[in-house]
Amino acid sequence: MLKRVLVANRGEIACRILRACREAEIEGVAIFAANDSGTLFTELADISIQLDGEGLAETYLNQQQIIEIAQQNGCDSIHPGFGFLSERADFAQAVIDAGLIWIGPSPTAITQMGDKMTARITMRAAGVPVIPGEEVEGGLEQVLALAPSVGYPLLLKATSGGGGKGMRAVHDAADLESEAKAAMREALNAFGDDRIYIERLLVGSRHIEIQILADQHGRTIHLGERECSVQRRHQKVFEESPSIALDSELREQMGEAACEAARAVSFEGAGTVEFLLTPKGEFFFLEMNTRIQVEHPVTEMVTGVDLVREQLRIAAGEPMSCGPLSMRGHAIEVRLYAEDPANNFLPAIGKLQIFKPPTGPGVRFDTGVRQGDEVTPNYDPMLAKLIVWAPSREEALLRMGRALDEFVVLGCVTNIRFLRELCDHKDVVDGWTTTDMIDRLWPDGWAPDQNSIITDAGLLIASSCEAAGFGKQLSTKSSEHISPFTTLNRRFP
Amino acid sequence: MEFNTVDGVVEIEPQRDGSTFSSNGMLLEVGSDLWLEIDGRKYKAHATKVGDVWWVHIQGHTMRFELIEPGAAGADDDGGMVAPMPGKILEVMAEVGQEVKTGQTLMIMEAMKMEHKITANQDGIIQEILFQVGDQVEQGAQLLNIE
């Protein structure tokens, strides 16, 4: 059993892991950069240590400093979360070399899956189907030379990438050179590696991923699928489980292929094997993420398995606790981004002056922020995840709509209204979710579907509040009402 | 009073009766909470002011209205292109004196780890380029001038 875990992450996922530690009766240590001082995750930890330095490289990506803090504070293990150092084999190795437990797969497995070219070769050898494409090793000239043989539309992806960074769709040969330059530059900035590869863009496909757990006792299982087809700029916004495109037979086939992929690299811990499922029902290996994933809650809601808790068990060398796969009901997750969907999803900043998340039956809210927090451009614009569970997909969509209507965020632009309209859209209701659907549904960009009554009401509210001095009135109000608890000179138990 | 909205400048002067305001047949009760009444049904509303902007939430809709202070200069940004968010200039693809067309990419900036194109908002000649490659820019900072 682990005793003290250092969580090498921040925000929402750090909160998730620290809570799991608390439930497992393991101590959690948070590390935070100065500009994260006082945020939620630093309060959920047993010990919070401030990182020296500024910027990501000196703080959350500073391997040496993080390992030193772990050692100085008596930690026996490090959980990397997602993003940051979670898929850095050199960090995993450094953690192990320092005598600590790395909560994740072996550095070798990370390397084999992290480099997309190596992963393709490994998967092909293991008999897992891969997408037709070309690996580029010779820079821009070779990209231009190889593109015609792959064919258009095509996708340029950073070899060591993820999260949509360094990824470009090219529909026309005329755009290839400029897009390839941009992709290489983004890749270099984000990952320190400008290699890219080209693959055929499979239009109208679904993004289906299989959750994997593997322990040190030779057991590798899958926990069903998540469908994450609804994406903007290749980042997921809406995820669900199960997918309506899978029946139990296809689920078993894809699940078995995913387990095969995991076994091929002697995988250990929690991971996700991503596939593209074509309209014809063929599936192709996309990549394997060797870490906990943003959308893991939907799997937790339908399978009843606590994935982070299992990660802690597996890392300690215990057998995983879950039994045979049993999926129940339907779960949906949407990601709350600080961004303006009406302005090409541009990131937004501001103070969360009012932040009232929804509650009620079947609603789970995984957040890294709360009312009063400042959203800055320093970190990823994902603020929180809203997850609902209901007995059926139809009821889950209605529940998500209800929850989003209850959700009030003022002071920073978010994608809440966009998500709300998405849940109501006929294609989503009918299950026609594909990776290109946002561009297909809103080719000229999204704008809120708002009737004039709502606009008139909004103007009445703004002008009346201004005339009544609404905000000022609130700030002085606390002195008008005197609490009986402060006037009665006694303490209440 | 006047507000800048997505539909342009709108003028509104609600009727006031104590703490009740009305306009277009709608009533708003402004107390410690906000209650909007339309056709006899009441809806809870939320509002807060940040700078000159009123943020309003009603029935799942979030709106922003920028109050135009009397006597303040109008929002005249003709020809100036501003940074949509804080970030770093990665590439400058135009020169002073160059003739450009609407929609032409003039700069590329990076913000929140993504690249964004700054495109010409009108046809014309570049008068001024205010930042260079590598410069950090604040949100709203003017980047170029075209005439």
HADDOCK unambig.tbl for C-alpha pairs under 7 A between the chains (distance, minus, plus):
assign (segid A and resid 165 and name CA) (segid B and resid 114 and name CA) 6.98 0.50 0.50
assign (segid A and resid 377 and name CA) (segid B and resid 86 and name CA) 6.92 0.50 0.50
assign (segid A and resid 377 and name CA) (segid B and resid 112 and name CA) 5.93 0.50 0.50
assign (segid A and resid 379 and name CA) (segid B and resid 112 and name CA) 6.78 0.50 0.50
assign (segid A and resid 380 and name CA) (segid B and resid 112 and name CA) 6.50 0.50 0.50
assign (segid A and resid 404 and name CA) (segid B and resid 60 and name CA) 6.96 0.50 0.50
assign (segid A and resid 405 and name CA) (segid B and resid 59 and name CA) 6.38 0.50 0.50
assign (segid A and resid 405 and name CA) (segid B and resid 60 and name CA) 4.08 0.50 0.50
assign (segid A and resid 406 and name CA) (segid B and resid 60 and name CA) 6.57 0.50 0.50
assign (segid A and resid 408 and name CA) (segid B and resid 57 and name CA) 6.65 0.50 0.50
assign (segid A and resid 410 and name CA) (segid B and resid 55 and name CA) 5.89 0.50 0.50
assign (segid A and resid 411 and name CA) (segid B and resid 50 and name CA) 6.70 0.50 0.50
assign (segid A and resid 411 and name CA) (segid B and resid 55 and name CA) 6.71 0.50 0.50
assign (segid A and resid 417 and name CA) (segid B and resid 61 and name CA) 6.56 0.50 0.50
assign (segid A and resid 458 and name CA) (segid B and resid 56 and name CA) 6.15 0.50 0.50
assign (segid A and resid 458 and name CA) (segid B and resid 63 and name CA) 6.75 0.50 0.50
assign (segid A and resid 460 and name CA) (segid B and resid 14 and name CA) 6.67 0.50 0.50
assign (segid A and resid 460 and name CA) (segid B and resid 23 and name CA) 6.55 0.50 0.50
assign (segid A and resid 461 and name CA) (segid B and resid 28 and name CA) 6.97 0.50 0.50
assign (segid A and resid 462 and name CA) (segid B and resid 54 and name CA) 5.78 0.50 0.50
assign (segid A and resid 462 and name CA) (segid B and resid 56 and name CA) 6.87 0.50 0.50
assign (segid A and resid 464 and name CA) (segid B and resid 14 and name CA) 6.69 0.50 0.50
assign (segid A and resid 464 and name CA) (segid B and resid 21 and name CA) 6.23 0.50 0.50
assign (segid A and resid 471 and name CA) (segid B and resid 48 and name CA) 6.43 0.50 0.50
assign (segid A and resid 471 and name CA) (segid B and resid 49 and name CA) 6.82 0.50 0.50
assign (segid A and resid 474 and name CA) (segid B and resid 32 and name CA) 6.80 0.50 0.50
